[in-house]
Amino acid sequence: MDRGKGRVSKGMGVLSAMRFVAWKLELKCLRQSLDCSLVRVWSSRDKWQKGHTREAIPLSLQMVKNLEKACSSAAEDDLWLILCFLLMIFGSLRWSDAQRIDLASVVCDKDCLYGWSWRCKQDAGGMPWGVVCEGVCGSNWGHAFFHELSRLRSSSPSRDFLIGRSGSPIGYSTALAHFRRCLVKYCGLTLAAAAEYTMHSMKCTFLTWAQQVGVGSRDCSAYCLLSAHVENRCEESLFTPDEVEVLRSEVLSFLSSKGFACDDSIVDNQPFLLSVWQALCTLTSDQDVELPRLLLEGVSTGIVQPIPPSGVWEEVAEPVAVEQDLRVHLEPWRSASDNLALAKKLVMDDVAAGHAFVLPGGEAEARARWGDRIAAGKFGVVQVPGKNPRLIGDGSVSGANAASQVLEKVRNPSLHAVQRFLSCVDRAMSWCLCSFDVKGAHKLVLAREYEQGYSCFVLDGV
C-alpha cells in the first residue's frame, strides 16, 4: 500500500473497504485492529497532504442578512434555493443532511421549524433538526420555507429529496454552483470571493456564531453526544451535574410562570421530582394525573386489595379473585448461591442506592413488622459476556406476583393492531415507532409501608 502510482488513494481505499466489511459482518476483532493507534497514525500522516488543509469559511452576518432579504425579491427558481440554503445555515446541516430530509416530517410550530433527515453522516438511521423561523433580521424565512415546502409536498407526495431538477435530485457540484451564484447575485461577492466558499460553509456558519457568543462545543454537538451515549450503552447520565442543575432551574422557572408552586425536593426511597411531575401532569392534562400522588404515598401491590384502573389501559370486564399461598424461600437460585460474594455486592449496591434495606433479624423481624403479610422470593445473578452482572429478584416463586390483581389489561400494541392503524392513515405521512424501557423501574417505586413485606428476599440467612 506504500508504493506505486496513486498510493494514497489505493491505500486509503483498501482501509475503507476493510472497515466496511468489518462493520457489515460484525467482525469485532478486525474492527479493533483497524482502529488501533498504528493504523490511525499511518492513515493521517503528513506525507499524504502536500498542501495546507483547507477549512470551510463561515458566512458573515451581512451575507446571511442579504440572503434573507433576497427572499422577498428573488425569482421563483432562486427563492426555493435560497430558502434551502437558509435552512442549512440556521440548522447547521450538511448538504447531504438537507438533501435527505423527510419532507413529510417537517412541521412548522408557531416560530419553530423542525423535522427529520432520514440519513446523515453521524447515524445511518437519520437525525432530528430544528430551527427558529425568524432569522437574523426578522424576515420569517422559516414560514416562507414551510409554505413552499407544502406546495412541493402536494405536487410530489413521494419525493424524498429537498432540491431537484426535472424530478430528480441535483448533485453536490450543481448545488455548489448555485450557492456561489447566489452569493454573487444577492450578496455582492466577486466570482473569486464566492469561489472560496463551499457547501460546508453553511454548516459551520451558525456553529461559529455560537462559539463567538460563548456557547460551548458540548452544547453545539448535543446530538452527536446523544448518539454516542446510546451506541456505547453508557450507564452514566448524559448530562453533567451542573447541566442537571441548570435544567431543573429552567423547568421550575417555567412551571412557576404557569402558576405552579413546586420545588425540586426528593423524598426518601423515591428518586423523582414528584412536585414537578405533578405540575407537569396537571399542565398537560395527563390522563394518569394521580400517578405522582400515588408514588408519594407508596403504591399498592394489588395483594391486599386490587389495584384500581388508572384510565390509561383497558379495564378488566370481570375481575377474578386469585387465592394464592404465599411462601418464604430461605435460599436463592443457584446462580446466586454459586456466586455468593458477587450477589452480596449487588444487593449492597441496591441498598446504598436506596432501592432496598436490610432486616438484620431476618424472618422474625419481618413477621414482627408486617405480621402474616410477608413473602420471600429468590435472588438470582445474570452474567452475560460483555455486560455487567445483574441481580434479579424472582417474586413469582413466592406467589406474590400471582396474588397481585390489576383491574386493567396492561399490554403493548400487537403487530396486527399496528398494521390496522397504518391501513387507516394517509400513506403519504411518515410514522415513527418509539419504545423505551426504564432500567430497573421496579426499584424506583416505593411500595406502601404495610405491603413491603411481600417483596422480601433472603441471602445467606439474612
LINDAPE-V519108 format. One record per backbone hydrogen bond with DSSP energy under -1.0 kcal/mol. CO is the residue of the C=O (numbers start at 1). NH is the residue of the N-H. Records with the same first field share a line. If there is no record, write none. Layout:
CO->NH + NH
This chain:
6->10
7->11
8->12
9->13
10->14
11->15
12->16
13->17
14->18
15->19
16->20
17->21
18->22
19->23
20->24
21->25
22->27
26->28
27->31
28->32
29->33
30->34
33->36
36->40
37->41
38->42
39->43
42->45
45->48
46->49
60->64
61->65
62->66
63->67
64->68
65->69
66->70
68->71
69->72
70->73 + 74
75->79
76->80
78->82
79->83
80->84
81->85
82->86
83->87
84->88
85->89
86->90
87->91
88->93
94->98
95->99
96->100
98->101
100->118
101->103
102->105
107->114
109->112
111->133
112->109
113->131
114->107
115->129
116->102
117->127
123->120 + 126
127->117
129->115
131->113
133->142
134->140
140->144
141->145
142->146
143->147
144->148
145->149
146->150
147->151
148->152
149->153
150->154
151->155
152->156
156->159
163->170
165->168
168->165
171->175
172->176
173->177
174->178
175->179
176->180
177->181
178->182
179->183
180->184
181->185
182->186
183->189
190->194
191->195
193->196
194->197
198->201
199->202
200->204
204->208
205->209
206->210
207->211
208->212
209->213
210->215
211->214
216->220
217->221
219->222
221->225
222->226
223->227
224->228
225->229
226->230
227->231
228->232
229->234
240->244
241->245
242->246
243->247
244->248
245->249
246->250
247->251
248->252
249->253
250->254
251->255
252->256
253->257
255->260
256->259
260->262
267->270
270->272
272->274
273->277
274->278
275->279
276->280
277->281
278->282
279->283
280->284
281->286
288->291
290->294
291->295
292->296
293->297
294->298
299->448
302->405
307->407
314->409
327->376
333->336 + 337
334->338
339->343
340->344
341->345
342->346
343->347
344->348
345->349
346->350
347->351
348->352
349->353
350->355
351->354
359->362
362->366
363->367
364->368
365->369
366->370
367->371
370->373
372->374
375->456
376->329
378->394
379->333
380->392
382->390
384->387
390->382
392->380
393->395
394->378
395->401
398->327
399->403
405->307
407->316
414->418
415->419
416->420
417->421
418->422
419->423
421->424
426->429
438->441
440->443
441->444
446->299
448->451
449->452
451->454
452->455
453->375
456->377
459->462
